[in-house]
Amino acid sequence: MAAESGKIDPMHQFEVQTIWDGFSIAGHQIAFTNSALWMVAAVVVLWAFMLGGMKRQQVPGRWQMLVENFTGFVVKLVDDNIGHGGRKYVPYIFSLFMFILFANLLGLLPLGILGVHPFTFTSHFTVTGALAIMSFSIVLIVGFWKHGLHFFSLFVPKGTPLLMVLIIFPIELVSFLFRPFSLGLRLFVAMIAGHILLKVLAGFVINSANASPIWGGVVGVPSFVLMVGVSALEVLVAGIQAYVFALLTSLYIHDAEHLH
């Protein structure tokens, strides 16, 4: 957003704005925001994508093949990282992976030329943190449901001397408890950093072009070329971050299923 000084605020794109005031519960306002709107958009687009690719034709078309490839990719991810008994988690891991992927990609669409400003809600730690807590909750539920108090043996490597247990157990426990924080923080940082960089480069292009044709050529053109490259990189990062989130969730579930 252009400020009075002519500068562009790279953080304005992350501002949560109320679209509908909604209603109040126990004195707390429940509003429908631009973040919620793009969450709904991600769900709708994902639902349409899956519906269009689940025709089960004997000779699959490109769309059906794409959906089947995504499904096969996640199934292999789960089989490789959770192992025995992991197939029951495929729906969750698949939904998690695809939701984050579509959320990241929707935020990169150049809809500004149509007057629509996409909002990348995965650039907010409240969202990524909620997804991480949801995955971590599954890990805790599975771990205690399947192993009971024996689940705490996860924090003590097999064969550890008794005296070392007093040191290693609290370290491993704290490391375990930090998992949802690091899981959510990784996605949040990756998405917000890329969007800030793109906004800063866009500011260079606009302000240099407004300054003079010379500055537009010297600063604006290289900045625009760099923007194109960073945009392509961001598409790659969008996929990688969705994969990493699903991968780490699978690894954490593996610990809950099989302990050591």
N, C-alpha and C positions, 0 to 999 in steps of 0.2 A: 504493500500500500504506500502510495506517495504521501510523504509528510509535507509540512509547510516548507521545509528547507529543500525540497525536491528529492530527498533521499527515499529509498525504498526500505521499508521495515521488513526484514526477512522473517521475523517472528509473528507477523500479523496472520500469516496463513494457518497458524496453529491455534488461533483464538476460537474457543467454543462459543457459539452464538445461539441464542434461543430463537427458535422458529415459532413455537407454540408454548404458551405458558403452562399448559397442562392442568394439573390439579395438585392439591396439597394433602400430604399425609403426615399427621402428628406434627404439624407446623413446618414440615419440610416440603419445599416446592419441587414437584416432579415435572420437569419441562422436557419438551421434545426439541432437541438441538440439531445443529448441522452434523455433529458427530453421529447422533442416533440415525439421522437421515441416511448417511452414507453406510452405516451398518446395515440398515434395511436394504439399501441398494445392492450391497455386496451379497446379501442373502438371496435377493430376487435374481440377480444375474447368475449366481451360482446355481440356484434352483433351475433356471431356464437352461443353463449350460448342461446340467446333468439330465434334465428331461429330454432335451433334444438329442442326447447321445445314448439314450437307453431304449432304442427301438428294437434291439435284438434281431436285427436282420441277419440272414444267413451269410450274405455278402455285405459286410459292414461298409458304410460310407466313411468319409474322412472324419466327420464329427463323431460318429460312434467309435471309430478307431482311436480318436484323441481321448475320449472318456475312458475307454478300455485301457489305454496306455497309462493314464494317470492312476487308474485303479490298480493295475498290475504293479506300477511303481511303488505305491504305498504298501501293497500286500508284501512285496519283496522286502521293503524297508522293515516292516513289522516282523517278518519271518527271520530276517538276519539279526535283528537287534533284541527281540523279545524271545524268540525261539518257541519252545514247546508251550502250548496254551496261549499263544499270542494272537491267534486269529480272531478271538472274541473282541479284541481291541481295535480291529481294523476300521469299523464304522467311526469310532471316535477319532483315531489318528487321521483318517482320511478327511473327515469333516474339518478338523483343526487345520490340517495342511492346506486344503482348498480354500477355506475361509480366509486365512491369513494371506495366501497367494492372491486371491481376488481383491482383497482389501488393499494390498500394496499396489497392485496394478491399476486399480481404479483411481488411486491418488495420483498416478502419473499421466493419466489421460490429458491431452491438450484441449480440454473443454473450455478454456478461457476465451478462445476465439469465438465461442458461441454464447459467451456471457455467463457460463456456468463455471463456478470455481470448485473443483474437486477438493475434498477434505480427506486427508490420510489419517484415519483415526488410530492406526497402529503407531503413529508418532506421539501418542499420549501414553504415558506410563500407567495411567489408570486402566486403560484397555488391555495393554499387554500384560500388566500385572494381574488383572482379573483372569486372563487366559492361563497364565502361569499358575495361579492359585487353584484354578479348576483342575489342571493336570496334576498338581501336587496333592490335591485332595484325593484324587483317584489312587495315587501311589500310597497314601496313608491308609485309605480304606482297604485296598487290596492287601497291603502288607499286614495289617493287624487282623483282618478277616481270615487270611490264609495261615498266618504264622503265630498269631497271638503275641504274647510278650517276647517270643523268640525273635520277633522282627528286630529287636534291639541288637541282635548279634550282627546285624549289617554294619554296625559301627565299630566292631572289633574284628580285625582280620584273623582268620583261623591260625592257631598256633602262637598267638601273641602271649608273651610271658605275663603273669598276673600283675607284676609291678608296672609294666608298660600299659596295661589296660586303663589304669587310673589317669594316664596322660593321653592316650590315643582316643579313648571313648569320648571325652568332651570335645576334642578337636574334630573328630568325625561327625559328631552330632551337630555341632555348629555349622560345619561345612554342608551337612545335609539340609539344615534349616535355611541356609542361604540359597539353596537351589532355585526356589521360585523367584527370588529377587533377581538373581543373575539371569535366569531364563527370560523374564519379562524385560529386564534392562537391556539385554543384548539386542532384541528386536526394536525396542524404543529408540536406542541410540543410533542404530544403523539407519532407520528411516528418517529420523529428524535431521541427522547430519547431512544426508544427501539432499533433502529438500531445502535446507538452509543454503547449501552451496549453490544450488540451482537459482535460488532467489537472489543471491548476491551477484552471480554472473548476469542475471537478467537486469539487475540494477546497473551494472557496468554498461551493458548494451544500450539501455534506454537513456541513461544520463550522458554517455559519451556522444550518442547520436543527437541529443538535444543541445549539447555544448557547441559542436561544430562538425562539419563533414570530415575534417582532418582527424579529430579525435574519434569520430565514429569509425573511421578506417583503421586507425592505429590501435584503439582499445576495443571498440564495439565488435568488429569482425572476428578477431581472435577469441573474444569472449563468447560470441555466438557459436563458433566452431567447437569451443570447449563445452558449451552447453549441450550440444548434440552428442558429444562423446560421453559426458556425464549422464545424460538421459539414458543412453544405451546401457551404461554401467548400472544405473539404478534399476533398470528392468531385470538385469542379471541378479542384482542384490535382492530384489523383491522375491525372486524364486529361491535364492540361496537361504534367505532368512526364514522363509516358510519351511524349507527343508530342514534347516538346523533346529527349528522349534519342534518339528515333528520327530526328528531324530533323537534329540535329547529327552523328549517325553517318552519315547520308546525305550531308551536306555534306563530311565528312572523307573518305568514300569517293570522292566526286566529285573531290576534290583528287588522290587517288591514281590515279584513272582518267584524268583529263584534265590534270593539273598546272595550269597557268595558264589 
